[in-house]
Amino acid sequence: EKPPPERHEMNQPPPSPRLRMVDLPLPMTGFRHFVTSWLYSDGKASVLVDPGPASSIPALVRTLEDCGVEHLDLVLVTHVHLDHSGGLGQLLRRYPDAKVICHPRGAPHLVDPARLWAVSLRNLGEIAVMYGKPDPAPSDRIGFENTIRLGALTIESIETPGHAPHQVAFRMDGALFTGEAAGIFFPLADGFYLRVGCPPGGFDYPAYRRSVERLRTVDASVLCFSHYGYTTDVRQVLDLAAGQLDLWMSTARKYAGEKEGGFEEKVVGELLGKDPALARFGDLPEDVKARERWHLRHSVAGFRPYAGPA
């Protein structure tokens, strides 16, 4: 049973007539409003950004069918983590003509996801199980281009490593799809919550910081997150994301001498009082708040190697 909506929670309308946000359900408490797939359809071209995990593919396909999508031209994969690409193999069986755009460093893990699955199980445990085991995707349907032209539609690929070494953002029809390069977003009725997207074991702070700076140079009217929703306050949110990184780094350095566990506790405690991007944490729905407490500790832990000797 789903918890009732809370007063601050906001259901966002489609950002444009051609662009639809698909909220993908996940069977774990607190993981509603967490994974977003994006559908662009203008009557001629149909493009999907991040198909999401294997466990959500049946719901995604039902939504696509409800939208009248019988053909997919392209599937854009921001990066190959399970919650973004784990359902790709299943989706491609349903849409046999769809081509995939993915960074060349990520593509081998789509074709043979065995190592991706093993590392995900090790790092995420029951969350990986919830996402589901990925099926292989055919290599002859996967490629990469810096500029993709599909009829009158132009799609720009923007390399944005840091959250993952193979992460790519995409700009299409004025929308900028960031994957997790600009963090994890949660829209609220009169504001939003924003957190650094820092996966266990794979975070590269300098690369992430450079990627945020690169996104700040992109001309876009809407910022579309894989986690979760969108904002038209593009400049404000990207500026806040850059400032958040700097604040997290300086706070991590302050507590670099703390032992594991104590480091995370003290850094998170200070950030919840100082970080303007986290200021709305208390207004999150209670189950989402519980999810974010776990992710905050793990995200902060990713800064430890850059903070100095323990």
DOSELUM-517789 format. One line per 2 residues: number of its first residue (from 1); for each residue x, y, z of N, C-alpha, C. Coordinates in steps of 0.001 Angstrom, whole numbers. Example, Ala and Ser with C-alpha at 12.3 -4.5 7.8 and 13.67 -1.06 7.14 Angstrom:
BEGIN
1> 13190,-5690,7800,12300,-4500,7800,13200,-3300,7800; 12850,-2250,7080,13670,-1060,7140,12900,30,7870
This chain:
BEGIN
1> 846,-1199,0,0,0,0,879,1245,0; 565,2185,-908,1362,3405,-1004,992,4373,105
3> 1985,5046,672,1668,6071,1663,962,7244,1000; 113,7955,1748,-602,9080,1154,358,10199,791
5> 15,10998,-232,871,12136,-570,927,13123,589; 2087,13736,781,2220,14723,1834,2052,16121,1235
7> 1813,17093,2097,1373,18392,1608,2417,19077,725; 3682,18751,919,4722,19417,137,4995,18710,-1194
9> 4483,17499,-1340,4819,16707,-2522,4143,17275,-3767; 4837,17247,-4893,4300,17843,-6107,4342,16829,-7242
11> 3217,16657,-7920,3173,15870,-9138,3386,16828,-10305; 4474,16631,-11051,4829,17575,-12105,4107,17247,-13411
13> 3544,18245,-14072,2955,18021,-15385,4052,17806,-16418; 3732,17306,-17624,4767,17158,-18651,5431,18501,-18932
15> 6762,18519,-19093,7449,19789,-19336,7163,20398,-20700; 6718,19579,-21665,6356,20109,-22984,5419,19100,-23647
17> 4717,19498,-24711,3827,18541,-25399,4567,17345,-25986; 5876,17489,-26229,6644,16417,-26861,7419,15561,-25862
19> 7463,15987,-24614,8319,15342,-23632,7507,14897,-22427; 7644,13622,-22087,6902,13065,-20961,7858,12389,-19981
21> 7642,12652,-18714,8375,11984,-17647,7631,10709,-17269; 8344,9593,-17227,7743,8318,-16834,8311,7926,-15468
23> 7476,7958,-14469,7854,7611,-13097,7839,6086,-12989; 9003,5486,-12779,9099,4027,-12769,8955,3484,-11349
25> 8016,2584,-11125,7784,2049,-9774,8864,1056,-9372; 9193,1055,-8095,10164,107,-7553,9599,-500,-6275
27> 9781,-1818,-6083,9131,-2518,-4963,9934,-2479,-3661; 10283,-1265,-3201,10967,-1129,-1920,10507,179,-1277
29> 10259,147,5,9785,1322,714,10751,2495,534; 10193,3654,163,10988,4854,-16,11498,5067,-1425
31> 11349,4076,-2310,11892,4179,-3659,10840,4548,-4692; 9701,5085,-4229,8786,5721,-5182,9360,7094,-5509
33> 8957,7640,-6655,9482,8937,-7082,11013,8943,-7001; 11630,7922,-7557,13082,7826,-7508,13695,7682,-8894
35> 13130,6818,-9734,13707,6582,-11060,12777,7147,-12130; 13343,7964,-12994,12600,8589,-14086,13172,8140,-15422
37> 12276,7713,-16312,12620,7545,-17719,11934,8677,-18478; 12547,9090,-19571,12011,10221,-20333,11663,9800,-21751
39> 10455,10163,-22197,9998,9850,-23547,9819,11138,-24341; 10537,11227,-25459,10323,12304,-26426,9603,11721,-27627
41> 8495,12330,-28002,7746,11867,-29164,7072,13061,-29823; 7354,13265,-31111,6764,14395,-31829,5881,13949,-32990
43> 5503,12664,-32987,4689,12133,-34075,5517,11556,-35202; 6791,11911,-35251,7695,11381,-36274,8821,10570,-35643
45> 9430,11117,-34603,10537,10445,-33911,10127,10113,-32482; 10564,8951,-31997,10340,8545,-30614,11682,8166,-30000
47> 12020,8841,-28906,13308,8649,-28242,13060,8443,-26758; 13724,7444,-26192,13618,7185,-24760,14975,7430,-24116
49> 14979,8135,-22992,16214,8378,-22236,16163,7549,-20961; 17143,6657,-20794,17288,5787,-19613,16057,4894,-19379
51> 16110,3649,-19858,14967,2753,-19679,14732,2314,-18247; 15725,2505,-17364,15539,2133,-15968,15886,679,-15705
53> 15587,199,-14488,15984,-1154,-14094,15091,-2236,-14701; 15594,-3463,-14652,14859,-4594,-15221,13482,-4758,-14591
55> 13378,-4530,-13288,12114,-4770,-12600,11005,-3811,-13019; 11364,-2681,-13633,10363,-1680,-14026,9971,-1757,-15500
57> 10589,-2623,-16265,10323,-2654,-17705,8858,-2974,-18034; 8202,-3915,-17367,6784,-4126,-17695,5948,-2853,-17539
59> 6181,-2092,-16474,5436,-847,-16269,5807,187,-17326; 7103,256,-17694,7530,1193,-18728,6869,872,-20061
61> 6865,-391,-20441,6268,-790,-21722,4776,-490,-21728; 4076,-723,-20610,2647,-389,-20550,2431,1105,-20767
63> 3283,1918,-20176,3155,3363,-20346,3413,3763,-21792; 4445,3198,-22401,4736,3507,-23799,3570,3101,-24698
65> 3001,1954,-24438,1858,1508,-25243,658,2409,-25023; 447,2840,-23778,-653,3764,-23489,-470,5093,-24216
67> 791,5465,-24446,1104,6697,-25179,1070,6500,-26693; 763,5287,-27125,699,4997,-28548,2035,4771,-29211
69> 3054,4489,-28414,4398,4275,-28965,4545,2805,-29360; 4483,2538,-30645,4681,1187,-31158,6069,997,-31754
71> 6793,2111,-31904,8129,2065,-32492,9020,3031,-31732; 10201,2573,-31339,11203,3439,-30737,12365,3578,-31702
73> 12746,4813,-31991,13901,5037,-32856,15198,4890,-32076; 15275,5534,-30916,16513,5579,-30156,16256,5382,-28672
75> 17214,4724,-28017,17271,4678,-26560,18609,5300,-26164; 18558,6397,-25422,19756,7084,-24955,20050,6634,-23536
77> 21257,6143,-23303,21656,5638,-21985,22686,6599,-21396; 22321,7270,-20300,23268,8214,-19691,24454,7483,-19079
79> 24205,6324,-18454,25282,5471,-17944,24686,4112,-17612; 25529,3114,-17353,25052,1735,-17349,24707,1194,-15965
81> 24649,2015,-14933,24219,1517,-13629,22830,891,-13752; 22549,-92,-12902,21337,-897,-13038,20056,-81,-13071
83> 20022,1008,-12280,18788,1789,-12209,18572,2647,-13449; 19546,2688,-14341,19418,3465,-15575,19313,2581,-16811
85> 20026,1461,-16818,20099,659,-18048,19758,-810,-17850; 19480,-1240,-16618,19314,-2671,-16353,18211,-3332,-17145
87> 17213,-2556,-17584,16108,-3136,-18350,16278,-3053,-19842; 17445,-2601,-20311,17622,-2360,-21744,17419,-3615,-22583
89> 18010,-4739,-22171,17885,-5964,-22957,16431,-6365,-23159; 15635,-6280,-22090,14207,-6592,-22191,13500,-5619,-23130
91> 13796,-4335,-22979,13125,-3317,-23782,13405,-3516,-25267; 14648,-3875,-25603,15007,-4042,-27008,14299,-5226,-27654
93> 13921,-6220,-26861,13133,-7318,-27420,11737,-6833,-27802; 11196,-5891,-27032,9863,-5354,-27345,9926,-4385,-28516
95> 11033,-3658,-28647,11193,-2671,-29722,12417,-3058,-30550; 12241,-4007,-31487,13404,-4605,-32173,14107,-3678,-33155
97> 13534,-2514,-33466,14189,-1594,-34389,14957,-480,-33672; 14838,-403,-32360,15462,697,-31619,16983,555,-31613
99> 17662,1675,-31807,19109,1754,-31679,19460,2412,-30346; 20642,2097,-29837,21055,2561,-28520,22276,3466,-28653
101> 22241,4589,-27929,23402,5474,-27835,23944,5371,-26412; 25204,4965,-26295,25850,4800,-24993,27335,5077,-25159
103> 27965,5636,-24136,29402,5887,-24193,30153,4581,-24469; 31192,4616,-25305,31933,3391,-25632,32486,2650,-24422
105> 32791,3366,-23325,33306,2685,-22135,32198,1919,-21405; 30961,2317,-21606,29860,1640,-20939,29255,516,-21753
107> 29364,612,-23081,28698,-342,-23968,29027,-1805,-23678; 30297,-2178,-23404,30580,-3599,-23145,29780,-4173,-21976
109> 29436,-3336,-21001,28667,-3814,-19843,27186,-4007,-20177; 26733,-3413,-21276,25378,-3682,-21752,25330,-4996,-22520
111> 26404,-5261,-23254,26464,-6495,-24051,26686,-7714,-23164; 27563,-7576,-22186,27825,-8646,-21215,27758,-8042,-19808
113> 26574,-8074,-19175,26402,-7387,-17893,26818,-8206,-16673; 27534,-9303,-16858,27867,-10181,-15725,28678,-9439,-14656
115> 29709,-8701,-15055,30528,-7984,-14073,29728,-6852,-13431; 28952,-6147,-14233,28095,-5076,-13698,27160,-5628,-12627
117> 26593,-6785,-12876,25677,-7408,-11921,26417,-7812,-10645; 27593,-8395,-10795,28351,-8831,-9615,28769,-7640,-8752
119> 29250,-6565,-9377,29675,-5381,-8629,28470,-4710,-7976; 27352,-4687,-8663,26143,-4077,-8106,25651,-4846,-6892
121> 25699,-6172,-6964,25306,-6986,-5808,26219,-6715,-4621; 27512,-6584,-4896,28473,-6341,-3817,28257,-4974,-3175
123> 28015,-3958,-3991,27931,-2595,-3471,26547,-2214,-2952; 25493,-2783,-3548,24134,-2349,-3235,23285,-3411,-2549
125> 23683,-4666,-2623,22961,-5722,-1929,21509,-5819,-2349; 20590,-5680,-1378,19170,-5889,-1650,18608,-4850,-2620
127> 19244,-3686,-2712,18782,-2691,-3680,19044,-3194,-5102; 20199,-3819,-5332,20492,-4400,-6643,19488,-5498,-6979
129> 19174,-6325,-5999,18181,-7393,-6220,16842,-6776,-6600; 16456,-5681,-5940,15218,-4999,-6273,15232,-4478,-7712
131> 16375,-3933,-8143,16466,-3452,-9521,16323,-4586,-10527; 16830,-5745,-10196,16712,-6893,-11069,17957,-7145,-11901
133> 18170,-8401,-12243,19337,-8798,-13024,19182,-8372,-14476; 20178,-7700,-15047,20059,-7224,-16429,20276,-8335,-17451
135> 19521,-8275,-18538,19732,-9165,-19676,20723,-8525,-20637; 21492,-9335,-21363,22417,-8770,-22358,21661,-8034,-23464
137> 22307,-7021,-24023,21777,-6287,-25172,22640,-6592,-26389; 22048,-6677,-27581,22834,-7010,-28782,23801,-5901,-29152
139> 25058,-6271,-29388,26115,-5283,-29645,25886,-4505,-30931; 25232,-5127,-31932,25062,-4454,-33215,24005,-3352,-33175
141> 23363,-3178,-32029,22365,-2113,-31908,22843,-979,-31003; 24118,-1040,-30590,24668,-51,-29667,25777,732,-30354
143> 25729,2050,-30254,26773,2893,-30830,26866,4201,-30069; 27716,5094,-30569,27872,6400,-29924,28183,7438,-30978
145> 27537,8600,-30858,27805,9744,-31719,27736,11001,-30864; 28599,11963,-31190,28552,13233,-30475,27317,14044,-30849
147> 26933,13964,-32112,25728,14641,-32591,24881,13638,-33350; 23650,13485,-32924,22732,12530,-33547,21617,13316,-34217
149> 21343,13009,-35477,20249,13670,-36196,19202,12638,-36567; 17983,12935,-36157,16853,12033,-36393,15749,12871,-37016
151> 15704,12892,-38351,14789,13796,-39028,15173,15233,-38698; 14198,15998,-38202,14464,17396,-37846,15035,17540,-36439
153> 15125,16436,-35700,15584,16471,-34312,17098,16295,-34249; 17763,17156,-33484,19200,17037,-33241,19428,16749,-31770
155> 20256,15749,-31470,20582,15360,-30102,22087,15520,-29924; 22467,16223,-28869,23877,16441,-28567,24295,15567,-27383
157> 25383,14815,-27532,25951,14022,-26444,27031,14839,-25746; 26975,14885,-24408,27908,15687,-23615,28543,14784,-22565
159> 29826,14493,-22712,30479,13606,-21746,30556,14288,-20372; 30040,13585,-19356,29957,14148,-18001,30392,13106,-16969
161> 31656,12704,-16978,32123,11701,-16016,32139,12264,-14595; 32268,11364,-13645,32340,11738,-12231,31484,10828,-11392
163> 30188,10813,-11683,29308,9825,-11066,29666,8437,-11591; 29962,8380,-12865,30472,7169,-13530,31429,7638,-14616
165> 32492,6877,-14900,33471,7331,-15891,32915,7403,-17303; 31805,6710,-17542,31230,6643,-18882,29924,7432,-18985
167> 29655,8319,-18046,28365,9014,-18058,28314,10064,-19158; 27122,10169,-19774,26872,11133,-20843,25559,11853,-20540
169> 25558,13170,-20691,24316,13928,-20685,23883,14137,-22133; 22603,14395,-22332,22083,14606,-23680,21260,15892,-23708
171> 21443,16662,-24766,20624,17856,-24991,19748,17609,-26210; 18435,17814,-26038,17480,17508,-27102,16263,18413,-26958
173> 15924,19137,-27999,14713,19969,-28018,14672,20937,-26830; 15821,21502,-26483,15886,22464,-25394,15994,21857,-24012
175> 15873,20550,-23924,15949,19851,-22628,17335,19252,-22445; 17837,19306,-21216,19138,18736,-20869,18916,17581,-19907
177> 19262,16375,-20352,19079,15149,-19568,20415,14825,-18904; 20461,14922,-17586,21741,14928,-16884,22160,13584,-16312
179> 21300,12544,-16371,21636,11328,-15639,21770,11684,-14174; 22985,11509,-13602,23225,11945,-12226,24364,12968,-12148
181> 24682,13580,-13295,25786,14536,-13329,25492,15804,-12541; 24220,16142,-12359,23849,17331,-11586,23231,16951,-10250
183> 23285,15677,-9894,22781,15238,-8600,21413,14584,-8668; 20878,14322,-7481,19570,13690,-7289,18613,14780,-6831
185> 17529,14922,-7552,16582,16024,-7381,15256,15464,-6882; 14568,16228,-6039,13208,15848,-5644,12372,17120,-5609
187> 11374,17229,-6527,10571,18449,-6582,9575,18509,-5430; 9415,19694,-4877,8434,19944,-3832,7526,21079,-4302
189> 6385,21226,-3676,5376,22157,-4164,5895,23583,-4250; 6822,23955,-3364,7345,25321,-3382,8872,25316,-3288
191> 9493,24359,-3939,10947,24280,-3924,11425,22907,-4346; 12594,22508,-3858,13153,21214,-4232,14255,20843,-3251
193> 14639,19581,-3328,15762,19001,-2577,16772,18516,-3605; 18068,18709,-3335,19113,18299,-4273,20276,17695,-3509
195> 20765,16540,-3993,21878,15835,-3341,22895,15392,-4382; 24174,15400,-4014,25235,14884,-4886,24960,13419,-5217
197> 25154,13042,-6483,24998,11647,-6895,26326,10922,-6800; 26558,10275,-5672,27873,9682,-5380,27719,8185,-5132
199> 28001,7337,-6127,27806,5899,-5953,28933,5266,-5145; 28634,4207,-4390,29692,3526,-3636,30794,3011,-4574
201> 32016,3450,-4337,33167,2887,-5049,33506,3502,-6378; 32635,4308,-6979,32914,4772,-8329,32989,6268,-8498
203> 32959,7033,-7423,32885,8488,-7491,34258,9093,-7798; 34286,10052,-8728,35511,10779,-9069,35208,12260,-8879
205> 35632,12799,-7734,35259,14172,-7387,35742,15204,-8407; 37023,15216,-8799,37447,16245,-9762,36681,16168,-11081
207> 36440,14949,-11580,35706,14798,-12836,34265,15275,-12687; 33652,14945,-11555,32273,15369,-11284,32197,16894,-11278
209> 33159,17533,-10626,33150,19001,-10536,33293,19614,-11920; 34180,19053,-12743,34351,19569,-14114,33079,19369,-14938
211> 32399,18255,-14709,31176,17975,-15467,30076,18966,-15119; 29937,19305,-13844,28946,20315,-13460,29266,21645,-14136
213> 30544,22007,-14173,30931,23249,-14840,30593,23198,-16331; 30784,22048,-16936,30450,21928,-18360,28944,22075,-18576
215> 28141,21470,-17716,26685,21591,-17838,26242,23044,-17698; 26965,23809,-16884,26586,25216,-16683,26766,26052,-17952
217> 27516,25540,-18929,27728,26265,-20184,26701,25893,-21251; 25862,24896,-20975,24911,24398,-21972,23642,25250,-21948
219> 23190,25634,-23116,21949,26408,-23235,20765,25438,-23204; 19967,25488,-22145,18824,24588,-22000,17697,25313,-21270
221> 16476,24934,-21579,15306,25550,-20943,14718,24686,-19840; 15085,23416,-19814,14592,22517,-18772,15668,21492,-18452
223> 15834,21206,-17167,16819,20244,-16677,16055,18996,-16251; 16350,17866,-16908,15608,16619,-16687,16506,15623,-15961
225> 16073,15213,-14785,16854,14322,-13935,16406,12875,-14108; 17359,11954,-14004,16993,10532,-13910,16452,10222,-12525
227> 16895,10969,-11530,16369,10899,-10159,16125,12330,-9706; 14999,12918,-9699,13710,12508,-10183,13001,13777,-10607
229> 12387,13812,-11743,11625,14981,-12152,12455,15997,-12932; 11982,17238,-12947,12629,18256,-13767,12467,19630,-13126
231> 13255,20591,-13645,13124,21975,-13230,13394,22879,-14425; 12699,24008,-14473,12999,25033,-15472,13950,26084,-14914
233> 14295,25982,-13640,15279,26884,-13024,16685,26323,-13263; 17042,26224,-14522,18254,25519,-14920,19498,26149,-14295
235> 19668,27443,-14461,20853,28112,-13944,20920,28020,-12427; 19803,28273,-11745,19787,28229,-10286,20222,26865,-9764
237> 19682,25804,-10351,19959,24463,-9843,21391,24040,-10143; 21909,24360,-11322,23292,24004,-11641,24274,24812,-10793
239> 23957,26066,-10522,24801,26851,-9612,24784,26230,-8212; 23612,25811,-7780,23487,25199,-6458,24248,23875,-6404
241> 24196,23095,-7507,24923,21822,-7559,26424,22043,-7437; 26942,23094,-8099,28378,23396,-8009,28755,23819,-6595
243> 27950,24675,-6002,28209,25106,-4634,28113,23971,-3640; 27196,23035,-3875,27050,21891,-2991,28310,21036,-2999
245> 28870,20807,-4163,30102,20029,-4250,31223,20668,-3442; 31364,21968,-3578,32424,22667,-2843,32203,22585,-1339
247> 30959,22742,-912,30649,22678,514,30891,21281,1065; 30476,20253,347,30677,18878,806,32176,18576,919
249> 32967,19073,-43,34395,18796,-11,35051,19480,1184; 34714,20743,1419,35322,21456,2550,34888,20850,3880
251> 33647,20396,3969,33166,19772,5207,33829,18418,5411; 34017,17656,4344,34703,16367,4449,36136,16555,4937
253> 36813,17576,4444,38190,17834,4885,38235,18189,6367; 37217,18869,6828,37158,19269,8242,37151,18049,9158
255> 36505,16961,8701,36364,15768,9550,37204,14600,9035; 38243,14885,8259,39051,13823,7654,39697,12920,8689
257> 39929,13407,9890,40567,12594,10922,39643,11658,11658; 38350,11732,11386,37388,10866,12071,37436,9440,11516
259> 37112,8486,12370,37055,7094,11940,35814,6856,11078; 35868,5743,10332,34713,5367,9515,33481,5256,10404
261> 32377,5769,9932,31153,5811,10722,31001,7169,11367; 31981,7562,12171,31966,8882,12771,32120,9977,11726
263> 32967,9718,10714,33146,10671,9616,31812,10967,8946; 31104,9914,8535,29840,10095,7829,28823,10811,8714
265> 28750,10403,9979,27767,10986,10886,28000,12494,11060; 29248,12882,11267,29532,14292,11517,29371,15140,10259
267> 29806,14604,9121,29678,15367,7876,28200,15549,7519; 27420,14480,7574,25994,14584,7253,25304,15536,8220
269> 25613,15430,9513,24993,16301,10500,25250,17767,10212; 26483,18101,9852,26793,19500,9558,26146,19950,8259
271> 26162,19082,7244,25589,19462,5961,24089,19716,6056; 23390,18923,6843,21945,19119,6974,21618,20480,7590
273> 22571,21069,8303,22361,22391,8865,22880,23529,8011; 23765,23218,7034,24450,24270,6279,24155,24284,4778
275> 23869,23133,4197,23760,23022,2739,22393,23525,2276; 22341,24627,1526,21038,25131,1071,20310,24169,146
277> 21053,23308,-555,20410,22339,-1442,19708,21234,-663; 20155,20986,590,19529,19984,1453,18517,20595,2415
279> 18290,21908,2325,17490,22610,3326,16071,22073,3430; 15556,21499,2341,14178,20998,2355,14092,19522,2724
281> 15166,18970,3248,15166,17562,3656,13978,17251,4565; 13692,18114,5519,12615,17874,6473,11243,17847,5849
283> 11103,18389,4632,9807,18412,3954,9604,17228,3023; 10602,16360,2897,10429,15164,2079,9393,14246,2722
285> 8651,13471,1917,7781,12438,2489,8594,11509,3390; 7992,11005,4439,8733,10265,5461,9479,9066,4886
287> 8868,8322,3963,9559,7158,3406,10719,7575,2507; 10559,8671,1776,11642,9184,942,12767,9712,1831
289> 12404,10322,2949,13398,10825,3897,14260,9673,4425; 13630,8551,4737,14389,7388,5214,15349,6882,4146
291> 14893,6842,2910,15772,6455,1798,16946,7410,1683; 16682,8693,1783,17723,9694,1607,18730,9691,2758
293> 18310,9342,3953,19278,9233,5054,20345,8201,4708; 19932,7071,4171,20873,6018,3763,21785,6539,2656
295> 21199,7186,1653,21990,7661,519,22922,8801,912; 22502,9632,1835,23375,10716,2285,24670,10177,2891
297> 24549,9173,3744,25734,8597,4378,26657,7981,3324; 26078,7264,2370,26900,6623,1347,27506,7655,393
299> 26767,8711,121,27303,9751,-762,28453,10487,-91; 28289,10827,1170,29351,11498,1915,30598,10622,1989
301> 30414,9316,2138,31552,8395,2215,32402,8466,943; 31782,8800,-186,32534,8906,-1426,33528,10051,-1441
303> 33349,11038,-558,34267,12159,-470,35491,11843,387; 35427,10771,1156,36497,10451,2110,37867,10337,1451
305> 38016,9655,308,39347,9536,-291,39951,10873,-714; 39105,11890,-913,39592,13190,-1380,39781,14176,-236
307> 39397,13764,965,39386,14689,2101,40749,14777,2806; 41634,13819,2547,42920,13816,3227,43063,12569,4077
309> 44210,12365,4690,44428,11135,5484,43548,11074,6711; 43088,9860,7028,42252,9664,8207,43104,9741,9467
